[in-house]
Amino acid sequence: MLFIQQTLAAGMDCTKAANAVENTVCANTSLYELDAQMGAVYRELFKASVPAQAELKHTQRLWLKVRNECADDVACLDRNYSERLQSLLAQWQAAVAYQPDDLDKQALDDLQKRIQAASKDDPEFALDRALAALAVKTAAGGFDGDANEDDSSITHFPTAQPKDVTANEWRALSASRITDAAETGLTSYTLRDLDEDGQRDLIVNTYAGGTGLFTYVETWRRDGERFVKRSVEPESSLFYTNDRGANQSVDWISLRGKTYAAYRNSEYGVDRVYLLNPLKINVLVPTVTIRYRYELDVPVLQHKDDGNSTFELEPDLHRALNLAMAKVNESAAIPSKEPLCPIPATGAGENDYYSFGPAHYSIEKVADLPVFIGNDCYIGALIDWFGSYSEKNGLFAQLALRKPNSDDGSRTYEVYGRRHMTEVSTSIGKVELNEG
């Protein structure tokens, strides 16, 4: 039986393996890693749960008895270790999660007022203006990871002291076994004081790519002669951004003397900004929600598929498309509860008339809607890129049309929109993400 003292270590001492379970764990790399992870999480949970330490020891002993029944069954051990690790992580997160205080609530109120004030002069970009005015101004230094000779998509923590790092910081970094924010990827590092203690902390930024072009960000707090990772989870992130299948970004801002990662997650008609404490485990987060209404327009001049040449819409078609756009609103049901076009007595099944159909993960379907062109009814879908908005073009979207019960395919038209802010509200809750 693996005693509690051994479990508290990062991983068991395989030179002392004395039974089937211990020998199996030591002979299997993935099982040994699970054992080490669980030991590290248990140790941190034990330190964070002083009133519940006796109960934690008791439940761990019970788990050890169940685990030992697996003997040398690798699948059984893997299942038991994985389940226990997830349980301990959940308990640890609950024990150490940061609780927003009065200062955070005041900062949230300040941000709301700044956005409202900025909207009087700039109802389109009030949020951007407010965040830019609050940008952290303390000095920061950065450096990239060392290239991997065998794989250009991976970098490693540098082996030599980077230019913008002091000798004192380099000693602390070298003693801390810095890991990336994702398992693999291109990593860069930023030193910035995140807790106003006069010492620079570490921001680790890893571009992992994948279908969502993901970038993960994790932080390490400077603690004397070392840097301490924000989370005990082996692969954790303070936040991530998804560049294909979402509209997410971050601004490092200062409010009420505190630094926040103002993490923005957007979609059509709404920006949500979460004020993340950069060095803590965030569960309940101060949140600002900004809502917009759009004036949508289908321009007469449309681009052809080559993206360069253009053509003009016929007046009747142009009028019909803009009439449909005038009826779009943020609460349109997908799919519709009523048929979008009249269902004929014979032909395709009813489902063909309630929705345009599924959209690709990289775009957001705003609404399904009917579009009447002459005597014909088309099923339309308004799509955009999760509310992506620019000063030059505003909202860029597309209206796709298809004839129900037809194999003619669909046709697509460009749509643009200008927005104005309609509401700014605040709350404290969990982070909601578009994951692509």
Contacts in CASP RR format, 6 or more apart in sequence:
PFRMAT RR
TARGET T0000
AUTHOR 0000-0000-0000
METHOD contacts of the structure
MODEL  1
MLFIQQTLAAGMDCTKAANAVENTVCANTSLYELDAQMGAVYRELFKASV
PAQAELKHTQRLWLKVRNECADDVACLDRNYSERLQSLLAQWQAAVAYQP
DDLDKQALDDLQKRIQAASKDDPEFALDRALAALAVKTAAGGFDGDANED
DSSITHFPTAQPKDVTANEWRALSASRITDAAETGLTSYTLRDLDEDGQR
DLIVNTYAGGTGLFTYVETWRRDGERFVKRSVEPESSLFYTNDRGANQSV
DWISLRGKTYAAYRNSEYGVDRVYLLNPLKINVLVPTVTIRYRYELDVPV
LQHKDDGNSTFELEPDLHRALNLAMAKVNESAAIPSKEPLCPIPATGAGE
NDYYSFGPAHYSIEKVADLPVFIGNDCYIGALIDWFGSYSEKNGLFAQLA
LRKPNSDDGSRTYEVYGRRHMTEVSTSIGKVELNEG
1 19 0 8 1.000
1 64 0 8 1.000
1 65 0 8 1.000
1 68 0 8 1.000
2 12 0 8 1.000
2 21 0 8 1.000
2 22 0 8 1.000
2 64 0 8 1.000
4 57 0 8 1.000
4 60 0 8 1.000
4 61 0 8 1.000
6 12 0 8 1.000
6 13 0 8 1.000
7 38 0 8 1.000
7 39 0 8 1.000
7 42 0 8 1.000
7 60 0 8 1.000
7 64 0 8 1.000
8 39 0 8 1.000
8 42 0 8 1.000
8 43 0 8 1.000
8 46 0 8 1.000
9 39 0 8 1.000
9 43 0 8 1.000
10 36 0 8 1.000
10 39 0 8 1.000
10 40 0 8 1.000
10 43 0 8 1.000
11 32 0 8 1.000
11 35 0 8 1.000
11 36 0 8 1.000
11 39 0 8 1.000
12 22 0 8 1.000
12 25 0 8 1.000
12 26 0 8 1.000
12 32 0 8 1.000
12 35 0 8 1.000
14 22 0 8 1.000
14 26 0 8 1.000
14 32 0 8 1.000
16 22 0 8 1.000
17 23 0 8 1.000
17 25 0 8 1.000
17 26 0 8 1.000
19 68 0 8 1.000
20 71 0 8 1.000
20 72 0 8 1.000
21 67 0 8 1.000
21 68 0 8 1.000
21 70 0 8 1.000
21 71 0 8 1.000
21 72 0 8 1.000
21 77 0 8 1.000
23 72 0 8 1.000
24 31 0 8 1.000
24 71 0 8 1.000
24 72 0 8 1.000
24 73 0 8 1.000
24 74 0 8 1.000
24 77 0 8 1.000
25 31 0 8 1.000
25 32 0 8 1.000
25 35 0 8 1.000
25 77 0 8 1.000
26 32 0 8 1.000
28 74 0 8 1.000
28 77 0 8 1.000
30 78 0 8 1.000
31 74 0 8 1.000
31 77 0 8 1.000
31 78 0 8 1.000
31 81 0 8 1.000
34 78 0 8 1.000
34 81 0 8 1.000
34 82 0 8 1.000
34 85 0 8 1.000
35 81 0 8 1.000
37 85 0 8 1.000
37 234 0 8 1.000
38 81 0 8 1.000
38 84 0 8 1.000
38 85 0 8 1.000
38 88 0 8 1.000
40 232 0 8 1.000
41 85 0 8 1.000
41 88 0 8 1.000
41 89 0 8 1.000
41 92 0 8 1.000
41 232 0 8 1.000
41 233 0 8 1.000
42 56 0 8 1.000
42 60 0 8 1.000
42 88 0 8 1.000
44 92 0 8 1.000
44 96 0 8 1.000
44 232 0 8 1.000
45 56 0 8 1.000
45 88 0 8 1.000
45 91 0 8 1.000
45 92 0 8 1.000
45 95 0 8 1.000
46 53 0 8 1.000
46 56 0 8 1.000
48 92 0 8 1.000
48 95 0 8 1.000
48 96 0 8 1.000
49 56 0 8 1.000
49 91 0 8 1.000
49 95 0 8 1.000
56 91 0 8 1.000
63 80 0 8 1.000
63 84 0 8 1.000
66 80 0 8 1.000
67 77 0 8 1.000
67 80 0 8 1.000
67 81 0 8 1.000
67 84 0 8 1.000
69 76 0 8 1.000
70 76 0 8 1.000
70 77 0 8 1.000
70 80 0 8 1.000
89 232 0 8 1.000
89 233 0 8 1.000
92 232 0 8 1.000
93 281 0 8 1.000
93 283 0 8 1.000
94 283 0 8 1.000
96 280 0 8 1.000
96 281 0 8 1.000
97 280 0 8 1.000
97 281 0 8 1.000
97 282 0 8 1.000
97 283 0 8 1.000
97 284 0 8 1.000
98 277 0 8 1.000
98 280 0 8 1.000
98 281 0 8 1.000
98 282 0 8 1.000
98 283 0 8 1.000
99 284 0 8 1.000
100 284 0 8 1.000
100 285 0 8 1.000
100 286 0 8 1.000
100 428 0 8 1.000
103 256 0 8 1.000
103 258 0 8 1.000
104 258 0 8 1.000
104 275 0 8 1.000
104 277 0 8 1.000
104 286 0 8 1.000
105 286 0 8 1.000
105 428 0 8 1.000
106 256 0 8 1.000
107 255 0 8 1.000
107 256 0 8 1.000
107 258 0 8 1.000
107 260 0 8 1.000
107 275 0 8 1.000
107 286 0 8 1.000
108 275 0 8 1.000
108 286 0 8 1.000
108 287 0 8 1.000
108 288 0 8 1.000
108 426 0 8 1.000
108 428 0 8 1.000
109 426 0 8 1.000
110 255 0 8 1.000
110 256 0 8 1.000
111 130 0 8 1.000
111 134 0 8 1.000
111 255 0 8 1.000
111 262 0 8 1.000
111 273 0 8 1.000
111 275 0 8 1.000
111 288 0 8 1.000
112 288 0 8 1.000
112 424 0 8 1.000
112 425 0 8 1.000
112 426 0 8 1.000
114 130 0 8 1.000
114 133 0 8 1.000
114 134 0 8 1.000
115 126 0 8 1.000
115 127 0 8 1.000
115 130 0 8 1.000
115 288 0 8 1.000
115 290 0 8 1.000
115 421 0 8 1.000
115 424 0 8 1.000
116 126 0 8 1.000
116 424 0 8 1.000
117 130 0 8 1.000
118 125 0 8 1.000
118 126 0 8 1.000
118 127 0 8 1.000
118 129 0 8 1.000
118 130 0 8 1.000
119 126 0 8 1.000
119 421 0 8 1.000
119 424 0 8 1.000
122 129 0 8 1.000
123 419 0 8 1.000
123 420 0 8 1.000
123 421 0 8 1.000
124 389 0 8 1.000
124 391 0 8 1.000
124 394 0 8 1.000
124 418 0 8 1.000
124 419 0 8 1.000
124 420 0 8 1.000
124 421 0 8 1.000
125 391 0 8 1.000
126 290 0 8 1.000
126 421 0 8 1.000
127 264 0 8 1.000
127 271 0 8 1.000
127 273 0 8 1.000
127 290 0 8 1.000
131 251 0 8 1.000
131 253 0 8 1.000
131 262 0 8 1.000
131 273 0 8 1.000
132 251 0 8 1.000
134 251 0 8 1.000
134 253 0 8 1.000
134 254 0 8 1.000
134 255 0 8 1.000
134 262 0 8 1.000
135 251 0 8 1.000
135 252 0 8 1.000
135 253 0 8 1.000
135 254 0 8 1.000
136 192 0 8 1.000
136 252 0 8 1.000
136 253 0 8 1.000
136 254 0 8 1.000
136 259 0 8 1.000
137 254 0 8 1.000
138 192 0 8 1.000
138 193 0 8 1.000
140 190 0 8 1.000
140 191 0 8 1.000
140 192 0 8 1.000
140 200 0 8 1.000
141 164 0 8 1.000
141 165 0 8 1.000
141 190 0 8 1.000
141 191 0 8 1.000
141 192 0 8 1.000
141 200 0 8 1.000
142 162 0 8 1.000
142 164 0 8 1.000
142 188 0 8 1.000
142 189 0 8 1.000
142 190 0 8 1.000
142 191 0 8 1.000
143 158 0 8 1.000
143 162 0 8 1.000
143 163 0 8 1.000
143 164 0 8 1.000
143 165 0 8 1.000
143 188 0 8 1.000
143 189 0 8 1.000
144 155 0 8 1.000
144 158 0 8 1.000
144 187 0 8 1.000
144 188 0 8 1.000
144 189 0 8 1.000
145 155 0 8 1.000
145 156 0 8 1.000
145 157 0 8 1.000
145 158 0 8 1.000
145 186 0 8 1.000
145 187 0 8 1.000
145 188 0 8 1.000
145 189 0 8 1.000
146 155 0 8 1.000
146 156 0 8 1.000
146 157 0 8 1.000
146 158 0 8 1.000
146 159 0 8 1.000
147 155 0 8 1.000
148 154 0 8 1.000
148 155 0 8 1.000
148 156 0 8 1.000
153 184 0 8 1.000
153 185 0 8 1.000
153 186 0 8 1.000
154 184 0 8 1.000
154 185 0 8 1.000
154 186 0 8 1.000
155 185 0 8 1.000
155 186 0 8 1.000
155 187 0 8 1.000
156 187 0 8 1.000
157 173 0 8 1.000
157 178 0 8 1.000
157 179 0 8 1.000
157 180 0 8 1.000
157 187 0 8 1.000
157 189 0 8 1.000
161 167 0 8 1.000
161 170 0 8 1.000
162 170 0 8 1.000
162 189 0 8 1.000
164 191 0 8 1.000
165 173 0 8 1.000
165 191 0 8 1.000
169 191 0 8 1.000
169 200 0 8 1.000
169 222 0 8 1.000
171 225 0 8 1.000
172 222 0 8 1.000
172 224 0 8 1.000
172 225 0 8 1.000
172 226 0 8 1.000
172 227 0 8 1.000
173 202 0 8 1.000
173 227 0 8 1.000
175 225 0 8 1.000
175 226 0 8 1.000
176 220 0 8 1.000
176 226 0 8 1.000
176 227 0 8 1.000
176 228 0 8 1.000
178 189 0 8 1.000
178 202 0 8 1.000
178 204 0 8 1.000
178 220 0 8 1.000
178 227 0 8 1.000
179 204 0 8 1.000
179 229 0 8 1.000
179 234 0 8 1.000
180 187 0 8 1.000
180 204 0 8 1.000
180 206 0 8 1.000
180 218 0 8 1.000
181 187 0 8 1.000
181 204 0 8 1.000
181 205 0 8 1.000
181 206 0 8 1.000
181 216 0 8 1.000
181 217 0 8 1.000
181 218 0 8 1.000
181 236 0 8 1.000
181 237 0 8 1.000
182 206 0 8 1.000
182 208 0 8 1.000
182 214 0 8 1.000
182 216 0 8 1.000
182 235 0 8 1.000
182 237 0 8 1.000
183 208 0 8 1.000
183 235 0 8 1.000
184 208 0 8 1.000
185 206 0 8 1.000
185 207 0 8 1.000
185 208 0 8 1.000
185 209 0 8 1.000
186 206 0 8 1.000
186 207 0 8 1.000
187 204 0 8 1.000
187 205 0 8 1.000
187 206 0 8 1.000
187 207 0 8 1.000
188 205 0 8 1.000
189 202 0 8 1.000
189 203 0 8 1.000
189 204 0 8 1.000
189 205 0 8 1.000
190 202 0 8 1.000
190 203 0 8 1.000
190 205 0 8 1.000
191 200 0 8 1.000
191 201 0 8 1.000
191 202 0 8 1.000
191 203 0 8 1.000
192 200 0 8 1.000
192 201 0 8 1.000
192 203 0 8 1.000
192 252 0 8 1.000
192 259 0 8 1.000
193 199 0 8 1.000
193 200 0 8 1.000
193 201 0 8 1.000
193 259 0 8 1.000
194 201 0 8 1.000
194 203 0 8 1.000
194 219 0 8 1.000
194 221 0 8 1.000
194 259 0 8 1.000
194 278 0 8 1.000
194 279 0 8 1.000
195 201 0 8 1.000
195 221 0 8 1.000
195 259 0 8 1.000
195 278 0 8 1.000
195 279 0 8 1.000
196 257 0 8 1.000
196 258 0 8 1.000
196 259 0 8 1.000
197 222 0 8 1.000
199 222 0 8 1.000
199 224 0 8 1.000
200 222 0 8 1.000
201 219 0 8 1.000
201 220 0 8 1.000
201 221 0 8 1.000
201 222 0 8 1.000
201 227 0 8 1.000
201 278 0 8 1.000
201 279 0 8 1.000
202 219 0 8 1.000
202 220 0 8 1.000
202 222 0 8 1.000
202 227 0 8 1.000
203 217 0 8 1.000
203 218 0 8 1.000
203 219 0 8 1.000
203 278 0 8 1.000
204 217 0 8 1.000
204 218 0 8 1.000
204 219 0 8 1.000
204 220 0 8 1.000
205 215 0 8 1.000
205 216 0 8 1.000
205 217 0 8 1.000
206 215 0 8 1.000
206 216 0 8 1.000
206 217 0 8 1.000
206 218 0 8 1.000
207 213 0 8 1.000
207 214 0 8 1.000
207 215 0 8 1.000
208 214 0 8 1.000
208 215 0 8 1.000
208 216 0 8 1.000
209 215 0 8 1.000
211 244 0 8 1.000
211 361 0 8 1.000
212 242 0 8 1.000
212 243 0 8 1.000
212 244 0 8 1.000
212 245 0 8 1.000
212 246 0 8 1.000
212 362 0 8 1.000
212 436 0 8 1.000
213 242 0 8 1.000
213 243 0 8 1.000
213 244 0 8 1.000
214 240 0 8 1.000
214 241 0 8 1.000
214 242 0 8 1.000
214 243 0 8 1.000
215 240 0 8 1.000
215 241 0 8 1.000
215 243 0 8 1.000
216 237 0 8 1.000
216 240 0 8 1.000
217 237 0 8 1.000
217 238 0 8 1.000
217 239 0 8 1.000
217 240 0 8 1.000
217 241 0 8 1.000
217 250 0 8 1.000
217 261 0 8 1.000
218 229 0 8 1.000
218 230 0 8 1.000
218 231 0 8 1.000
218 236 0 8 1.000
218 237 0 8 1.000
218 238 0 8 1.000
219 229 0 8 1.000
219 230 0 8 1.000
219 238 0 8 1.000
219 278 0 8 1.000
219 279 0 8 1.000
220 227 0 8 1.000
220 228 0 8 1.000
220 229 0 8 1.000
220 230 0 8 1.000
221 227 0 8 1.000
221 228 0 8 1.000
221 230 0 8 1.000
221 279 0 8 1.000
229 236 0 8 1.000
230 236 0 8 1.000
230 238 0 8 1.000
230 278 0 8 1.000
230 279 0 8 1.000
230 280 0 8 1.000
230 281 0 8 1.000
231 281 0 8 1.000
238 261 0 8 1.000
238 276 0 8 1.000
238 278 0 8 1.000
238 282 0 8 1.000
239 250 0 8 1.000
239 261 0 8 1.000
239 263 0 8 1.000
239 276 0 8 1.000
239 431 0 8 1.000
240 248 0 8 1.000
241 248 0 8 1.000
241 249 0 8 1.000
241 250 0 8 1.000
242 248 0 8 1.000
242 433 0 8 1.000
242 434 0 8 1.000
242 435 0 8 1.000
242 436 0 8 1.000
244 362 0 8 1.000
244 436 0 8 1.000
245 361 0 8 1.000
245 362 0 8 1.000
245 363 0 8 1.000
245 364 0 8 1.000
245 385 0 8 1.000
245 386 0 8 1.000
245 434 0 8 1.000
245 436 0 8 1.000
246 265 0 8 1.000
246 386 0 8 1.000
246 433 0 8 1.000
246 434 0 8 1.000
246 435 0 8 1.000
246 436 0 8 1.000
247 265 0 8 1.000
247 266 0 8 1.000
247 267 0 8 1.000
247 385 0 8 1.000
247 386 0 8 1.000
247 387 0 8 1.000
247 388 0 8 1.000
247 434 0 8 1.000
248 263 0 8 1.000
248 264 0 8 1.000
248 265 0 8 1.000
248 266 0 8 1.000
248 433 0 8 1.000
248 434 0 8 1.000
249 263 0 8 1.000
249 264 0 8 1.000
250 261 0 8 1.000
250 262 0 8 1.000
250 263 0 8 1.000
250 264 0 8 1.000
251 261 0 8 1.000
251 262 0 8 1.000
251 264 0 8 1.000
252 259 0 8 1.000
252 260 0 8 1.000
252 261 0 8 1.000
252 262 0 8 1.000
252 278 0 8 1.000
253 259 0 8 1.000
253 260 0 8 1.000
253 262 0 8 1.000
254 260 0 8 1.000
255 275 0 8 1.000
258 277 0 8 1.000
259 278 0 8 1.000
260 275 0 8 1.000
260 276 0 8 1.000
260 277 0 8 1.000
260 278 0 8 1.000
261 275 0 8 1.000
261 276 0 8 1.000
261 278 0 8 1.000
262 273 0 8 1.000
262 274 0 8 1.000
262 275 0 8 1.000
262 276 0 8 1.000
263 273 0 8 1.000
263 274 0 8 1.000
263 276 0 8 1.000
263 431 0 8 1.000
264 271 0 8 1.000
264 272 0 8 1.000
264 273 0 8 1.000
264 274 0 8 1.000
265 271 0 8 1.000
265 272 0 8 1.000
265 274 0 8 1.000
265 431 0 8 1.000
265 432 0 8 1.000
265 433 0 8 1.000
265 434 0 8 1.000
266 272 0 8 1.000
266 386 0 8 1.000
266 387 0 8 1.000
266 388 0 8 1.000
267 364 0 8 1.000
267 386 0 8 1.000
267 387 0 8 1.000
267 434 0 8 1.000
268 330 0 8 1.000
268 364 0 8 1.000
268 366 0 8 1.000
268 384 0 8 1.000
268 386 0 8 1.000
268 387 0 8 1.000
268 395 0 8 1.000
269 291 0 8 1.000
269 292 0 8 1.000
269 293 0 8 1.000
269 294 0 8 1.000
269 330 0 8 1.000
269 387 0 8 1.000
269 419 0 8 1.000
270 289 0 8 1.000
270 290 0 8 1.000
270 291 0 8 1.000
270 292 0 8 1.000
270 330 0 8 1.000
271 289 0 8 1.000
271 290 0 8 1.000
271 292 0 8 1.000
272 287 0 8 1.000
272 288 0 8 1.000
272 289 0 8 1.000
272 290 0 8 1.000
272 432 0 8 1.000
273 287 0 8 1.000
273 288 0 8 1.000
273 289 0 8 1.000
273 290 0 8 1.000
274 282 0 8 1.000
274 285 0 8 1.000
274 286 0 8 1.000
274 287 0 8 1.000
274 431 0 8 1.000
275 285 0 8 1.000
275 286 0 8 1.000
275 287 0 8 1.000
275 288 0 8 1.000
276 282 0 8 1.000
276 285 0 8 1.000
276 431 0 8 1.000
282 431 0 8 1.000
283 430 0 8 1.000
284 428 0 8 1.000
284 429 0 8 1.000
284 430 0 8 1.000
285 428 0 8 1.000
285 429 0 8 1.000
285 430 0 8 1.000
285 431 0 8 1.000
286 426 0 8 1.000
286 428 0 8 1.000
287 426 0 8 1.000
287 427 0 8 1.000
287 428 0 8 1.000
287 429 0 8 1.000
287 431 0 8 1.000
288 424 0 8 1.000
288 425 0 8 1.000
288 426 0 8 1.000
289 423 0 8 1.000
289 424 0 8 1.000
289 425 0 8 1.000
289 426 0 8 1.000
289 427 0 8 1.000
290 421 0 8 1.000
290 423 0 8 1.000
290 424 0 8 1.000
291 330 0 8 1.000
291 421 0 8 1.000
291 422 0 8 1.000
291 423 0 8 1.000
291 424 0 8 1.000
291 425 0 8 1.000
292 419 0 8 1.000
292 420 0 8 1.000
292 421 0 8 1.000
292 422 0 8 1.000
293 330 0 8 1.000
293 419 0 8 1.000
293 420 0 8 1.000
293 422 0 8 1.000
294 395 0 8 1.000
294 417 0 8 1.000
294 418 0 8 1.000
294 419 0 8 1.000
295 417 0 8 1.000
295 418 0 8 1.000
295 419 0 8 1.000
296 322 0 8 1.000
296 325 0 8 1.000
296 326 0 8 1.000
296 328 0 8 1.000
296 395 0 8 1.000
296 397 0 8 1.000
296 415 0 8 1.000
296 416 0 8 1.000
296 417 0 8 1.000
297 322 0 8 1.000
297 325 0 8 1.000
297 415 0 8 1.000
297 416 0 8 1.000
297 417 0 8 1.000
298 313 0 8 1.000
298 318 0 8 1.000
298 321 0 8 1.000
298 322 0 8 1.000
298 325 0 8 1.000
298 399 0 8 1.000
298 413 0 8 1.000
298 414 0 8 1.000
298 415 0 8 1.000
299 414 0 8 1.000
299 416 0 8 1.000
300 312 0 8 1.000
300 313 0 8 1.000
300 318 0 8 1.000
301 310 0 8 1.000
301 311 0 8 1.000
301 312 0 8 1.000
302 310 0 8 1.000
302 311 0 8 1.000
302 312 0 8 1.000
302 313 0 8 1.000
302 413 0 8 1.000
302 414 0 8 1.000
303 309 0 8 1.000
303 310 0 8 1.000
303 414 0 8 1.000
304 310 0 8 1.000
304 311 0 8 1.000
313 321 0 8 1.000
313 413 0 8 1.000
316 373 0 8 1.000
316 374 0 8 1.000
317 373 0 8 1.000
320 371 0 8 1.000
320 372 0 8 1.000
320 373 0 8 1.000
320 374 0 8 1.000
321 371 0 8 1.000
321 399 0 8 1.000
321 413 0 8 1.000
323 372 0 8 1.000
324 369 0 8 1.000
324 370 0 8 1.000
324 371 0 8 1.000
324 372 0 8 1.000
324 380 0 8 1.000
324 399 0 8 1.000
325 382 0 8 1.000
325 399 0 8 1.000
325 415 0 8 1.000
327 369 0 8 1.000
328 366 0 8 1.000
328 367 0 8 1.000
328 369 0 8 1.000
328 382 0 8 1.000
329 367 0 8 1.000
330 366 0 8 1.000
332 366 0 8 1.000
332 367 0 8 1.000
332 368 0 8 1.000
332 369 0 8 1.000
333 368 0 8 1.000
334 355 0 8 1.000
334 365 0 8 1.000
334 367 0 8 1.000
334 368 0 8 1.000
335 354 0 8 1.000
335 355 0 8 1.000
335 357 0 8 1.000
335 368 0 8 1.000
336 354 0 8 1.000
336 355 0 8 1.000
336 368 0 8 1.000
338 354 0 8 1.000
339 350 0 8 1.000
339 353 0 8 1.000
339 354 0 8 1.000
340 353 0 8 1.000
340 354 0 8 1.000
340 355 0 8 1.000
340 368 0 8 1.000
340 369 0 8 1.000
340 370 0 8 1.000
340 377 0 8 1.000
340 379 0 8 1.000
340 380 0 8 1.000
340 404 0 8 1.000
341 353 0 8 1.000
341 370 0 8 1.000
341 377 0 8 1.000
341 378 0 8 1.000
341 379 0 8 1.000
341 404 0 8 1.000
342 353 0 8 1.000
342 377 0 8 1.000
343 349 0 8 1.000
343 350 0 8 1.000
343 353 0 8 1.000
344 405 0 8 1.000
347 405 0 8 1.000
348 404 0 8 1.000
348 405 0 8 1.000
349 405 0 8 1.000
352 404 0 8 1.000
352 405 0 8 1.000
353 379 0 8 1.000
353 404 0 8 1.000
354 368 0 8 1.000
355 368 0 8 1.000
355 379 0 8 1.000
356 365 0 8 1.000
356 368 0 8 1.000
356 379 0 8 1.000
356 380 0 8 1.000
356 381 0 8 1.000
356 400 0 8 1.000
356 402 0 8 1.000
357 368 0 8 1.000
357 381 0 8 1.000
359 365 0 8 1.000
359 381 0 8 1.000
359 383 0 8 1.000
361 436 0 8 1.000
362 385 0 8 1.000
362 436 0 8 1.000
363 383 0 8 1.000
363 384 0 8 1.000
363 385 0 8 1.000
363 386 0 8 1.000
364 383 0 8 1.000
364 384 0 8 1.000
364 385 0 8 1.000
364 386 0 8 1.000
364 387 0 8 1.000
364 434 0 8 1.000
365 381 0 8 1.000
365 382 0 8 1.000
365 383 0 8 1.000
366 382 0 8 1.000
366 383 0 8 1.000
366 384 0 8 1.000
366 397 0 8 1.000
367 381 0 8 1.000
367 382 0 8 1.000
368 379 0 8 1.000
368 380 0 8 1.000
368 381 0 8 1.000
369 380 0 8 1.000
369 381 0 8 1.000
369 382 0 8 1.000
370 377 0 8 1.000
370 378 0 8 1.000
370 379 0 8 1.000
370 380 0 8 1.000
371 377 0 8 1.000
371 378 0 8 1.000
371 379 0 8 1.000
371 380 0 8 1.000
371 399 0 8 1.000
371 401 0 8 1.000
372 378 0 8 1.000
376 403 0 8 1.000
377 404 0 8 1.000
378 401 0 8 1.000
378 402 0 8 1.000
378 403 0 8 1.000
378 404 0 8 1.000
379 401 0 8 1.000
379 402 0 8 1.000
379 403 0 8 1.000
379 404 0 8 1.000
380 399 0 8 1.000
380 400 0 8 1.000
380 401 0 8 1.000
380 402 0 8 1.000
381 399 0 8 1.000
381 400 0 8 1.000
382 397 0 8 1.000
382 398 0 8 1.000
382 399 0 8 1.000
382 415 0 8 1.000
383 397 0 8 1.000
383 398 0 8 1.000
383 399 0 8 1.000
383 400 0 8 1.000
384 395 0 8 1.000
384 396 0 8 1.000
384 397 0 8 1.000
384 398 0 8 1.000
385 396 0 8 1.000
386 434 0 8 1.000
387 395 0 8 1.000
388 395 0 8 1.000
388 396 0 8 1.000
389 395 0 8 1.000
389 419 0 8 1.000
390 396 0 8 1.000
393 416 0 8 1.000
394 416 0 8 1.000
394 417 0 8 1.000
394 418 0 8 1.000
394 419 0 8 1.000
395 415 0 8 1.000
395 416 0 8 1.000
395 417 0 8 1.000
395 418 0 8 1.000
395 419 0 8 1.000
396 414 0 8 1.000
396 415 0 8 1.000
396 416 0 8 1.000
397 414 0 8 1.000
397 415 0 8 1.000
397 416 0 8 1.000
397 417 0 8 1.000
398 412 0 8 1.000
398 413 0 8 1.000
398 414 0 8 1.000
398 415 0 8 1.000
399 412 0 8 1.000
399 413 0 8 1.000
399 415 0 8 1.000
400 410 0 8 1.000
400 411 0 8 1.000
400 412 0 8 1.000
401 410 0 8 1.000
401 411 0 8 1.000
401 412 0 8 1.000
401 413 0 8 1.000
402 408 0 8 1.000
402 409 0 8 1.000
402 410 0 8 1.000
402 411 0 8 1.000
403 409 0 8 1.000
END
